[in-house]
Amino acid sequence: MSFGAIWKSNWFVGAILTLLFVLAVQQKTSPMNTIERMIYDRFATQTTTSPDDQIVILNIDASTLHKKGLTPRQAISSSIHTLTAANASFIGIDAIFKKPTTPSTINPNNNSHDALEDAVRNAGNIILPLYFKIDETNIQSQTTMPDYFNAMALKHVNTTQSEDPVYASGMSAPYKELSLAAAGIGHMSIINDSDGVARSETMIIAYGKHYFPSMPLLLAAKSLNIPLDDIRIHRGDDIELGPLSLTTDTQSRIYPSFSQAGGTPFFQTYTFSQLHEGKIPATAFKNKIILINNTDHGSEQTFPSPGNQNMTRIEFSAHVLRSILHKQLFQRPSWTHSAEVALLLIIGLYLIYLLPRISTRSAAIISGLAFIVLIGSDLIALQYYSTWLQTTMAALLLLIGHIAVTYKQRFVFKSPKKKPLKSLHNTNKMLGISFQNQGMLDQAFEKFLSCPIDDDMLTILYKLGLAFERKRQFKQATAVYEHISTHNPDYQDVTTRMNATKNSDDTPSGSYSNTALSTLLLTGNNIPTLGRYEIISELGKGAMGTVYLGKDPKINRKVAIKTMALSQEFEPEELEDVKTKFFHEAEIAGMLNHPNIVTIFDAGDEHDLAYIAMEFLDGIDLSPYTKKGRLLPFSTTLKVVGKVAEALQYAHSHGVIHRDIKPANIMILKNKSVKVTDFGIAHIIDSSKSKAGVVLGTPSYMSPEQLSGKPLDGRSDLFSLGVMLYELASGVRPFRAESLSKLMYKIAKQPHVDIREHNPEVPDYICELIDELLTKKAAQRIETASDVQGKVSRCLKSLKNNGESQ
């Protein structure tokens, strides 16, 4: 084929544009980077609005030191003493000092020691800085580090295929004695983007054969009581900080949120003069993380950050630290770059194959809608998922490509129309495939019916029939197989499948929805699905329905899927109201983001079978440990109750009441962490009338006000927590009766039996906590879950002091 023929072909323009855009993205030379960064900066400064009260900045400025005749070294030593006396949590310092050589820097009480070194050692909570030199070559240095310095490097750093680590070629660090006196060392190297703006924090930097954490990462770990050895790095993927998992990009960077410029300072900021003259109360530093900014040592230099703000290193580190602790981070996972390239290729295929074959009006509508979706995806990903997915390049390719292809067709080379009927069939086939990929199976079948039958079409129709079966839409599957059979009755096993689907009910309701799923699992007849989730196996059955192990095929993640046959549980006139309530409660529960609360990913319904997809938990609930002979040690029981109280405090502060706290809803995972499940689900059932009009839920654990139908607040959950603590400590529930009515009367009116009648070894302070939790009147009960946490902590301390374990 000659070049002229290629140039005149419909695919040439689309292919060339697609290639140019893909190369631009790969080389990171996109002219749209400025727009992308403007969009990102706007969202990065809108997430964080309220001032932070846990981080304090202390500025040591040159003018104050000059007036008081002090050196920066003396000022920082003095500040450390004052902050330590005020019970500061941890102190990070942005300054490096050389080893002292003159008597003025020697501790007057000990001529052999440096005053700063002594202050750092005695404080025991000082994090010192590293400053790395980063070259454009980014080649790993072969420098051999001293043994004492290697001990301060990260121990658990795993590699991934998508990693692109940052290597340092040089380093400035504290001298040996000062380094050994510190609680840790973290780098403060900030790497700007190509436009000179600092948007990200490089969490780890390689020097020699070791990796060193950033100061905000190390301070966050210390404040969460996580040792250096327990920080786990998956380069190019994520960072595990105990219960926190921080998604990073391929260079192990995170993208923090920033306060908006102007107004009051976002972090409480003091000067050394105020500290030195005693103008600041000690409570201002108690249990706070203090960041010392030595402006006399060069750190007063500022650099741009999102929102046209100039920040010092210490201010930038403060925003990073806050974002980590509050998990207010924007993420750019390793898959985003691949997704952006894939979008370009999809747009390219559209420009090459579909656009030249459809009418001008249809092309304008499709391209316009696609352009809006692409731009909207960028904004939605940032707004709702805190993910920086850059789609403007794909939108620009679509816009330029549409104009170029349309102009070429209409004004440059007018090719004669060939076989318009065949082109229409191909369009219907492609639209049908597109509908099927989106799960719109009925619309796909409608398009396929207008296409002539050939071997390729038979294969497409057969796959459509299987898709209908997976959705348990057996009538539609039968129609597809009958259509195939009229043209080729011997095609694969179409006759057998047609007979099987004819004998199946394709409008599942009630318990049949779960039965159909279980039957498909047992027979291995296709992989059943609920929404977009593939059902792998049945995990168990409960009063509400069946729980399945599922998989999200888009990201290959295992999920637990709880199902409930709404049409079986509720009357038809109640169904719509229950559905609305179901999704509202699932939405509320899904907004809870806490390490001790199970994460909810999704909710949906198919044929009146409602489902909730949530985090798959590999562990066991507390039910087995409520039996005598299998009771947990008191210390373990208190720690579990403390974690449950922590989860309840978080939920209550967000306006969510659990309503069904009991051992079966508390999971202990293999890694010993505690998870509270079924948030909000009990309310869906409890707040609607059942068919028989009986009380739903678990009455043995309900509070008096819950049984009487009064308005509830968080104290109702605390009563249930008290029932659970009683049972875990004694192996017996506090309220027992032969009938439901008698049980409800005992809970509402009669005091519980002293737990020591069932287990005399229960300490007095645990008995007192149980009595306070099981107080009948909510107004006289422990007020908040936070108060319960405090009482549990005191019980654990008493247990330890008394040497008791069971």
DRENMARKE-780317 format. One line per field, with one value per residue (C-alpha): residue number from 1; x, y, z. Coordinates in steps of 0.25 Angstrom, whole numbers, plus 5000, padded with zeros to 4 digits. Example, Ala and Ser with C-alpha at 12.3 -4.5 7.8 and 13.67 -1.06 7.14 Angstrom:
! DRENMARKE-780317
pati	c(1_2) .
c1	c(5049_5055) .
c2	c(4982_4996) .
c3	c(5031_5029) .
***
This chain:
! DRENMARKE-780317
pati	c(1_2_3_4_5_6_7_8_9_10_11_12_13_14_15_16_17_18_19_20_21_22_23_24_25_26_27_28_29_30_31_32_33_34_35_36_37_38_39_40_41_42_43_44_45_46_47_48_49_50_51_52_53_54_55_56_57_58_59_60_61_62_63_64_65_66_67_68_69_70_71_72_73_74_75_76_77_78_79_80_81_82_83_84_85_86_87_88_89_90_91_92_93_94_95_96_97_98_99_100_101_102_103_104_105_106_107_108_109_110_111_112_113_114_115_116_117_118_119_120_121_122_123_124_125_126_127_128_129_130_131_132_133_134_135_136_137_138_139_140_141_142_143_144_145_146_147_148_149_150_151_152_153_154_155_156_157_158_159_160_161_162_163_164_165_166_167_168_169_170_171_172_173_174_175_176_177_178_179_180_181_182_183_184_185_186_187_188_189_190_191_192_193_194_195_196_197_198_199_200_201_202_203_204_205_206_207_208_209_210_211_212_213_214_215_216_217_218_219_220_221_222_223_224_225_226_227_228_229_230_231_232_233_234_235_236_237_238_239_240_241_242_243_244_245_246_247_248_249_250_251_252_253_254_255_256_257_258_259_260_261_262_263_264_265_266_267_268_269_270_271_272_273_274_275_276_277_278_279_280_281_282_283_284_285_286_287_288_289_290_291_292_293_294_295_296_297_298_299_300_301_302_303_304_305_306_307_308_309_310_311_312_313_314_315_316_317_318_319_320_321_322_323_324_325_326_327_328_329_330_331_332_333_334_335_336_337_338_339_340_341_342_343_344_345_346_347_348_349_350_351_352_353_354_355_356_357_358_359_360_361_362_363_364_365_366_367_368_369_370_371_372_373_374_375_376_377_378_379_380_381_382_383_384_385_386_387_388_389_390_391_392_393_394_395_396_397_398_399_400_401_402_403_404_405_406_407_408_409_410_411_412_413_414_415_416_417_418_419_420_421_422_423_424_425_426_427_428_429_430_431_432_433_434_435_436_437_438_439_440_441_442_443_444_445_446_447_448_449_450_451_452_453_454_455_456_457_458_459_460_461_462_463_464_465_466_467_468_469_470_471_472_473_474_475_476_477_478_479_480_481_482_483_484_485_486_487_488_489_490_491_492_493_494_495_496_497_498_499_500_501_502_503_504_505_506_507_508_509_510_511_512_513_514_515_516_517_518_519_520_521_522_523_524_525_526_527_528_529_530_531_532_533_534_535_536_537_538_539_540_541_542_543_544_545_546_547_548_549_550_551_552_553_554_555_556_557_558_559_560_561_562_563_564_565_566_567_568_569_570_571_572_573_574_575_576_577_578_579_580_581_582_583_584_585_586_587_588_589_590_591_592_593_594_595_596_597_598_599_600_601_602_603_604_605_606_607_608_609_610_611_612_613_614_615_616_617_618_619_620_621_622_623_624_625_626_627_628_629_630_631_632_633_634_635_636_637_638_639_640_641_642_643_644_645_646_647_648_649_650_651_652_653_654_655_656_657_658_659_660_661_662_663_664_665_666_667_668_669_670_671_672_673_674_675_676_677_678_679_680_681_682_683_684_685_686_687_688_689_690_691_692_693_694_695_696_697_698_699_700_701_702_703_704_705_706_707_708_709_710_711_712_713_714_715_716_717_718_719_720_721_722_723_724_725_726_727_728_729_730_731_732_733_734_735_736_737_738_739_740_741_742_743_744_745_746_747_748_749_750_751_752_753_754_755_756_757_758_759_760_761_762_763_764_765_766_767_768_769_770_771_772_773_774_775_776_777_778_779_780_781_782_783_784_785_786_787_788_789_790_791_792_793_794_795_796_797_798_799_800_801_802_803_804_805_806) .
c1	c(5000_5006_5007_4997_4987_4990_4989_4975_4970_4960_4969_4982_4979_4973_4985_4996_4989_4987_5002_5007_4998_5003_5017_5015_5009_5020_5030_5022_5023_5008_5004_4992_5000_4998_4983_4984_4992_4982_4971_4979_4983_4969_4964_4977_4974_4959_4960_4966_4959_4959_4972_4980_4981_4991_5003_5010_5021_5032_5040_5055_5058_5071_5067_5062_5075_5083_5076_5077_5092_5089_5094_5083_5089_5087_5073_5069_5075_5067_5054_5056_5057_5044_5036_5040_5036_5022_5020_5021_5019_5030_5039_5044_5055_5059_5074_5087_5099_5113_5120_5124_5139_5138_5135_5123_5115_5119_5110_5114_5111_5119_5131_5131_5117_5110_5098_5090_5093_5089_5076_5073_5077_5069_5057_5056_5046_5054_5054_5066_5067_5074_5076_5079_5084_5076_5082_5074_5081_5075_5085_5087_5099_5109_5113_5116_5108_5113_5107_5101_5094_5089_5081_5073_5068_5055_5056_5044_5044_5038_5039_5028_5028_5023_5033_5042_5050_5057_5072_5081_5095_5099_5095_5096_5093_5095_5109_5110_5108_5096_5089_5091_5084_5072_5059_5060_5065_5056_5059_5054_5057_5046_5045_5038_5030_5035_5027_5035_5023_5024_5011_5016_5025_5035_5033_5046_5059_5070_5084_5095_5087_5078_5064_5061_5048_5043_5042_5026_5026_5034_5027_5013_5019_5024_5011_5003_5013_5018_5033_5042_5043_5028_5027_5025_5028_5023_5031_5022_5009_5007_5012_5006_5006_4999_4984_4987_4990_4996_4995_5007_5011_5022_5033_5027_5021_5008_5000_4996_4984_4988_4981_4976_4985_4980_4972_4977_4989_4986_4996_4998_5011_5020_5033_5046_5044_5030_5035_5048_5040_5030_5018_5013_5005_5011_4997_5000_5010_5004_5003_5006_5015_5025_5032_5044_5048_5062_5061_5075_5080_5075_5061_5054_5055_5042_5036_5023_5012_4998_4989_5000_5005_5020_5024_5036_5041_5035_5021_5021_5025_5013_5003_5009_5008_4994_4990_4996_4990_4976_4977_4974_4982_4981_4986_4992_4993_5002_4991_4987_4997_4993_4979_4982_4989_4978_4968_4977_4976_4961_4959_4969_4961_4948_4955_4960_4949_4936_4936_4938_4926_4915_4907_4912_4901_4903_4918_4916_4907_4916_4928_4922_4917_4930_4937_4928_4930_4945_4946_4936_4944_4956_4948_4940_4952_4958_4945_4940_4951_4963_4970_4978_4974_4978_4968_4970_4980_4969_4959_4968_4971_4956_4954_4965_4963_4948_4951_4962_4955_4942_4949_4957_4944_4936_4946_4959_4956_4942_4942_4930_4920_4922_4913_4905_4896_4909_4914_4901_4902_4916_4911_4900_4909_4919_4908_4903_4917_4918_4905_4908_4921_4914_4904_4892_4889_4875_4880_4891_4881_4873_4885_4890_4876_4878_4891_4892_4896_4910_4920_4925_4911_4908_4920_4915_4901_4905_4914_4901_4893_4903_4903_4888_4890_4900_4890_4879_4871_4867_4855_4865_4875_4865_4861_4876_4878_4865_4870_4883_4876_4868_4880_4889_4883_4896_4904_4912_4902_4892_4880_4884_4885_4872_4864_4871_4867_4853_4851_4857_4849_4856_4849_4855_4848_4849_4859_4860_4870_4880_4876_4879_4893_4896_4891_4900_4912_4909_4907_4919_4909_4916_4921_4909_4909_4903_4904_4919_4923_4926_4921_4932_4926_4916_4922_4910_4895_4889_4875_4877_4881_4893_4908_4916_4931_4932_4942_4942_4948_4952_4962_4963_4959_4952_4940_4929_4915_4904_4890_4876_4863_4855_4843_4842_4845_4835_4821_4820_4815_4827_4837_4841_4842_4851_4860_4861_4865_4874_4883_4882_4887_4898_4902_4904_4911_4920_4925_4931_4946_4952_4962_4953_4941_4939_4940_4927_4931_4917_4902_4892_4880_4876_4862_4859_4872_4879_4894_4905_4920_4929_4943_4946_4951_4960_4957_4947_4936_4935_4924_4933_4939_4926_4926_4931_4944_4948_4948_4959_4968_4962_4974_4970_4955_4958_4966_4956_4945_4954_4955_4940_4938_4948_4940_4927_4933_4936_4923_4915_4923_4918_4904_4903_4898_4901_4888_4893_4906_4908_4920_4915_4917_4932_4943_4957_4966_4978_4987_4980_4973_4958_4947_4932_4923_4908_4908_4894_4889_4881_4874_4869_4862_4859_4852_4843_4831_4834_4823_4820_4821_4832_4844_4856_4870_4877_4868_4878_4887_4877_4876_4863_4861_4863_4853_4843_4844_4849_4859_4873_4887_4900_4898_4889_4901_4909_4898_4900_4915_4913_4904_4916_4926_4918_4917_4932_4936_4927_4922_4907_4898_4893_4879_4872_4858_4849_4841_4843_4833_4840_4854_4849_4843_4856_4865_4855_4852_4861_4876_4886_4892_4905_4915_4924_4912_4916_4931_4937_4950_4945_4952_4944_4948_4943_4930_4929_4930_4920_4910_4912_4909_4897_4890_4875_4873_4881_4883_4891_4899_4913_4911_4921_4929_4941_4939_4938_4952_4957_4951_4956_4970_4969_4964_4976_4986_4980_4980_4995_4998_4991_4998_4984_4982_4969) .
c2	c(5000_5014_5025_5033_5022_5021_5036_5035_5024_5027_5021_5029_5042_5035_5026_5037_5046_5034_5030_5045_5046_5033_5037_5050_5043_5033_5045_5053_5065_5067_5082_5078_5076_5091_5089_5076_5082_5094_5084_5076_5089_5093_5081_5079_5092_5090_5077_5082_5094_5093_5097_5085_5085_5073_5079_5092_5099_5106_5117_5120_5133_5140_5153_5147_5140_5152_5160_5149_5146_5131_5122_5113_5101_5107_5112_5098_5091_5101_5098_5083_5084_5093_5085_5072_5077_5081_5066_5068_5055_5056_5067_5068_5078_5084_5087_5080_5084_5080_5073_5084_5088_5100_5100_5109_5098_5088_5084_5092_5081_5071_5076_5064_5065_5074_5081_5078_5064_5062_5069_5060_5048_5052_5055_5042_5047_5055_5052_5058_5062_5056_5065_5057_5061_5056_5056_5055_5042_5035_5024_5016_5020_5010_5017_5009_5014_5013_5002_5012_5019_5006_5003_5015_5010_5003_4988_4983_4989_4980_4982_4982_4982_4996_5003_5015_5018_5031_5029_5040_5043_5051_5053_5063_5056_5059_5054_5040_5044_5053_5042_5031_5040_5043_5034_5034_5041_5044_5052_5065_5066_5072_5069_5079_5076_5081_5095_5097_5094_5084_5075_5062_5056_5045_5035_5027_5030_5020_5023_5013_4999_5005_5013_5024_5029_5044_5051_5052_5037_5034_5044_5038_5024_5029_5036_5023_5015_5007_5003_5006_4991_4990_5000_4992_4998_4992_5001_5006_5001_5005_5007_5000_5008_4998_5000_5011_5007_5019_5017_5022_5024_5017_5026_5024_5038_5042_5054_5062_5072_5087_5098_5110_5122_5134_5135_5130_5120_5106_5101_5107_5115_5121_5128_5124_5138_5134_5120_5126_5137_5127_5134_5120_5111_5097_5091_5097_5086_5075_5062_5070_5068_5079_5083_5093_5102_5107_5119_5124_5111_5114_5107_5120_5118_5116_5109_5109_5099_5097_5109_5119_5117_5119_5109_5106_5091_5090_5096_5086_5074_5079_5078_5064_5059_5064_5057_5044_5044_5048_5040_5052_5048_5049_5036_5033_5018_5011_5007_5021_5023_5010_5014_5028_5021_5011_5023_5028_5015_5014_5028_5024_5012_5020_5030_5019_5009_5015_5030_5029_5019_5027_5039_5053_5056_5042_5045_5059_5053_5041_5050_5061_5051_5044_5058_5061_5048_5049_5063_5059_5046_5055_5063_5052_5044_5055_5060_5046_5036_5045_5039_5047_5041_5050_5049_5063_5057_5047_5058_5066_5054_5052_5067_5069_5055_5057_5070_5065_5052_5060_5070_5060_5052_5064_5074_5066_5052_5049_5033_5027_5020_5005_4994_5003_4991_4984_4996_4997_4982_4985_4997_4989_4978_4987_4994_4981_4977_4990_4989_4975_4979_4990_4979_4984_4970_4973_4985_4976_4965_4975_4980_4966_4962_4972_4965_4954_4940_4935_4927_4940_4944_4930_4931_4945_4941_4928_4937_4946_4934_4930_4944_4944_4931_4937_4948_4937_4943_4930_4934_4943_4932_4923_4933_4935_4920_4918_4929_4921_4908_4913_4915_4904_4894_4886_4898_4894_4890_4900_4890_4885_4899_4903_4891_4894_4909_4906_4898_4909_4921_4934_4943_4940_4945_4942_4931_4926_4937_4931_4917_4920_4925_4913_4903_4910_4909_4894_4890_4899_4903_4917_4927_4934_4948_4959_4973_4973_4963_4948_4938_4928_4921_4921_4926_4924_4926_4935_4941_4952_4943_4937_4942_4939_4940_4948_4955_4968_4965_4979_4980_4965_4967_4957_4962_4957_4959_4959_4957_4959_4954_4967_4962_4950_4958_4969_4972_4977_4991_4992_4988_5001_5008_4997_4998_5012_5010_4999_5007_5019_5011_5004_5018_5023_5010_5012_5026_5020_5019_5013_5002_4995_4996_4987_4994_4994_4995_4995_4992_4988_4979_4969_4964_4968_4961_4972_4971_4978_4976_4978_4975_4960_4957_4945_4942_4937_4944_4945_4935_4923_4931_4933_4919_4914_4907_4916_4929_4939_4945_4958_4966_4961_4963_4977_4980_4975_4983_4995_4994_4992_5005_5012_5008_5012_5026_5028_5024_5031_5044_5042_5041_5025_5016_5001_4995_4981_4980_4965_4955_4950_4964_4965_4959_4955_4954_4946_4958_4960_4973_4975_4978_4982_4977_4980_4995_5000_4987_4984_4997_4993_4981_4987_4999_4992_4983_4968_4959_4952_4965_4959_4966_4965_4966_4960_4964_4958_4969_4981_4993_4996_5008_5000_4989_5000_5006_5020_5029_5024_5030_5024_5020_5009_5002_5004_4996_4985_4986_4983_4971_4966_4969_4961_4949_4949_4950_4940_4931_4934_4945_4955_4954_4940_4936_4925_4934_4947_4955_4951_4954_4968_4970_4966_4975_4987_4985_4975_4977_4968_4957_4960_4954_4948_4938_4932_4935_4939_4943_4955_4967_4978_4989_4980_4978_4993_4996_4985_4991_5005_5000_4992_5004_5003_5018_5024_5037_5030_5021_5024_5035_5033_5021_5030_5029_5014_5014_5022_5013_5000_5006_5008_4994_4989_4997_4991_4977_4979_4985_4974_4963_4957_4950_4942) .
c3	c(5000_4996_5006_4999_5001_5015_5017_5011_5020_5031_5042_5039_5046_5058_5059_5058_5068_5078_5076_5079_5091_5097_5095_5101_5114_5114_5114_5123_5114_5113_5111_5119_5132_5136_5135_5142_5153_5155_5157_5167_5174_5176_5182_5191_5198_5200_5208_5220_5226_5241_5249_5255_5270_5271_5264_5269_5262_5269_5262_5266_5259_5257_5263_5276_5278_5275_5285_5296_5292_5290_5279_5272_5278_5292_5288_5284_5296_5305_5297_5298_5313_5314_5304_5311_5325_5318_5314_5299_5291_5281_5276_5262_5259_5245_5248_5247_5257_5256_5267_5278_5279_5288_5303_5301_5296_5307_5318_5330_5339_5332_5324_5315_5310_5300_5305_5293_5293_5307_5305_5293_5301_5313_5306_5298_5288_5279_5264_5256_5241_5229_5217_5204_5191_5179_5165_5152_5149_5161_5161_5174_5182_5186_5199_5211_5223_5238_5246_5256_5244_5237_5250_5248_5234_5231_5232_5224_5210_5199_5184_5174_5159_5158_5167_5163_5175_5179_5181_5188_5184_5196_5210_5222_5236_5250_5256_5263_5277_5275_5265_5276_5286_5277_5277_5262_5249_5237_5224_5221_5206_5198_5183_5175_5162_5149_5151_5164_5173_5185_5184_5190_5201_5197_5209_5207_5200_5197_5201_5200_5202_5212_5212_5221_5225_5224_5237_5236_5234_5246_5255_5251_5254_5268_5271_5268_5276_5264_5265_5254_5252_5250_5238_5226_5212_5199_5189_5179_5185_5200_5214_5226_5239_5248_5245_5235_5221_5212_5197_5190_5175_5168_5175_5189_5190_5197_5193_5206_5207_5210_5218_5210_5210_5218_5231_5244_5245_5242_5252_5266_5264_5275_5276_5284_5291_5296_5301_5307_5314_5320_5312_5308_5317_5319_5314_5300_5298_5306_5298_5285_5274_5273_5261_5263_5252_5253_5244_5248_5241_5227_5228_5227_5211_5206_5194_5186_5190_5185_5186_5183_5197_5201_5212_5220_5221_5235_5231_5219_5229_5238_5227_5223_5237_5239_5226_5230_5244_5239_5226_5218_5206_5191_5185_5171_5172_5162_5153_5150_5139_5132_5133_5126_5115_5114_5112_5101_5094_5096_5090_5079_5075_5075_5066_5057_5056_5061_5058_5043_5042_5048_5045_5048_5058_5065_5065_5071_5082_5086_5086_5094_5104_5105_5107_5118_5125_5124_5130_5140_5144_5147_5157_5163_5165_5173_5180_5185_5184_5187_5175_5164_5151_5140_5129_5122_5112_5108_5107_5098_5089_5087_5084_5074_5068_5066_5059_5051_5046_5043_5035_5027_5024_5020_5013_5010_5005_5002_5001_4994_5003_5002_5007_5017_5021_5026_5033_5040_5044_5050_5057_5064_5067_5074_5081_5086_5091_5098_5105_5109_5115_5123_5128_5120_5115_5109_5101_5096_5091_5084_5076_5073_5068_5056_5052_5042_5048_5045_5053_5060_5064_5069_5079_5083_5085_5093_5103_5104_5108_5119_5124_5126_5133_5143_5146_5148_5137_5131_5122_5115_5114_5108_5097_5093_5092_5084_5075_5073_5071_5060_5052_5057_5067_5069_5073_5085_5097_5093_5093_5107_5113_5106_5113_5126_5126_5122_5135_5143_5149_5145_5154_5167_5180_5194_5198_5184_5181_5190_5186_5172_5175_5184_5173_5163_5173_5175_5161_5156_5145_5141_5152_5158_5160_5169_5163_5158_5168_5165_5176_5180_5191_5203_5216_5225_5228_5238_5242_5231_5220_5214_5214_5202_5199_5186_5177_5171_5157_5154_5165_5168_5183_5192_5198_5208_5202_5212_5205_5209_5202_5204_5197_5206_5219_5216_5210_5196_5201_5210_5200_5194_5207_5213_5200_5202_5217_5213_5204_5213_5225_5216_5211_5226_5230_5218_5222_5235_5233_5245_5248_5257_5248_5236_5223_5214_5199_5192_5193_5182_5179_5168_5167_5181_5187_5194_5197_5204_5199_5210_5215_5216_5230_5233_5247_5257_5265_5280_5282_5285_5297_5304_5309_5322_5320_5308_5315_5311_5321_5327_5321_5307_5309_5314_5302_5293_5300_5299_5284_5282_5291_5282_5270_5276_5280_5266_5261_5271_5268_5253_5258_5256_5266_5265_5272_5272_5280_5283_5283_5269_5263_5269_5260_5265_5253_5251_5253_5267_5262_5266_5256_5259_5248_5244_5246_5243_5238_5250_5249_5235_5241_5255_5249_5240_5244_5241_5235_5248_5257_5266_5272_5262_5266_5279_5291_5301_5298_5296_5306_5313_5304_5292_5296_5300_5286_5292_5284_5285_5286_5288_5302_5297_5291_5304_5311_5301_5302_5317_5315_5306_5316_5327_5318_5314_5328_5334_5323_5326_5321_5332_5328_5325_5325_5319_5310_5302_5311_5324_5318_5314_5328_5334_5325_5328_5343_5350_5354_5348_5357_5363_5353_5365_5367_5354_5354_5368_5362_5355_5361_5368_5358_5346_5354_5356_5341_5338_5348_5342_5328_5332_5339_5335_5333_5321_5328_5340_5331_5326_5316_5305_5299_5301_5316_5315_5308_5320_5330_5323_5323_5338_5339_5331_5340_5352_5347_5343_5357_5364_5356_5352_5339_5340) .
***
